[in-house]
Amino acid sequence: MNKESLPDFSGKCISLRMAGSRYGHDLFDPRFEYQGGKLMIIGTVPENASESGWDSGKVAALDWEHVRKYTIFDSLEDFQKADAIAEKFYNEKEKNT
C-alpha cells in the first residue's frame, strides 16, 4: 500500500475493531508507520477509552492489516461525547436487566 492511498486521520479520533477481537481500540491523532515490515496505525489512547484507564495517554500501535472496521470522530471532544452517550446507554441497559 502506498502512502498516497492511506487516509489522513490527523487531529481526529478513531475507534477501531480488529479481526478476531470483540473489543474496540481507540486512538487520537493516529498516523501510519511501517514497523517490522508491517503497516501500523499509531496514536494516543484517549482518556477513559477503557474502563480501568490503564493505558490512557499512552501511545498504542495496531496492525492495519487486521482492522475490520473503524469510526472517525472529527475531534477528541466528539469522541468523548459519543463515549458518554454509549456509557449512558449501557448503564441504562444494565439497570433494566
C-alpha positions in Angstrom: 0.0 0.0 0.0 1.5 3.3 -0.9 1.4 6.4 1.3 -0.8 8.4 -1.0 -3.7 5.9 -0.7 -3.7 5.9 3.1 -6.3 8.0 4.9 -5.2 11.1 6.8 -6.5 11.0 10.4 -4.6 14.0 11.7 -6.3 15.6 14.6 -9.1 13.0 14.6 -10.0 10.3 17.0 -10.8 6.8 15.6 -12.4 3.8 17.1 -11.2 0.6 15.5 -12.5 -3.0 15.6 -9.9 -5.7 14.9 -10.5 -9.0 13.3 -10.8 -11.7 16.0 -11.5 -9.2 18.8 -14.7 -8.2 20.4 -13.1 -5.1 21.9 -12.7 -1.6 20.3 -9.5 0.2 20.2 -9.5 4.0 20.2 -6.7 6.3 19.0 -6.3 10.0 18.9 -4.3 11.8 16.2 -3.3 8.5 14.5 -0.7 8.1 11.8 0.7 5.3 9.7 4.2 3.9 10.1 5.9 0.7 9.0 7.3 -1.3 11.8 8.9 -4.7 11.3 7.7 -4.8 7.8 4.0 -4.2 8.8 1.9 -1.2 8.3 0.8 0.0 11.7 -1.6 2.7 12.8 -0.2 4.6 15.8 -1.8 7.1 18.1 -2.5 8.1 21.7 -5.2 6.2 23.7 -7.8 8.8 24.8 -8.6 9.2 28.5 -11.4 6.8 29.5 -11.1 4.7 26.4 -11.0 1.6 28.7 -12.9 1.0 31.9 -9.8 0.9 34.0 -8.0 3.6 32.2 -4.7 1.7 32.4 -3.5 2.9 29.0 -4.9 6.4 28.9 -2.4 8.8 27.3 -0.1 6.1 26.2 0.9 5.5 22.6 -0.5 2.4 21.0 0.1 0.7 17.7 -2.3 -1.7 15.8 -1.6 -3.8 12.7 -3.6 -2.1 10.0 -4.0 -5.4 8.1 -6.2 -6.7 10.9 -8.6 -3.6 11.1 -12.1 -4.8 10.0 -14.0 -1.5 10.8 -13.3 2.0 12.0 -15.4 5.0 13.0 -14.0 8.5 12.6 -14.7 11.3 15.1 -13.7 14.8 14.0 -12.0 15.6 17.3 -11.2 14.2 20.7 -14.2 16.1 22.0 -16.6 14.5 19.6 -15.2 11.1 20.6 -15.7 11.9 24.3 -19.3 13.0 23.6 -20.0 9.7 21.8 -18.3 7.7 24.6 -20.6 9.4 27.2 -23.7 8.5 25.1 -22.5 4.9 24.9 -21.8 4.7 28.6 -25.2 6.1 29.5 -26.9 3.6 27.2 -25.1 0.6 28.7 -25.7 1.9 32.3 -29.5 2.2 31.5 -29.5 -1.2 29.8 -27.8 -2.8 32.9 -30.4 -1.2 35.2 -33.2 -2.7 33.2 -31.9 -6.3 33.2 
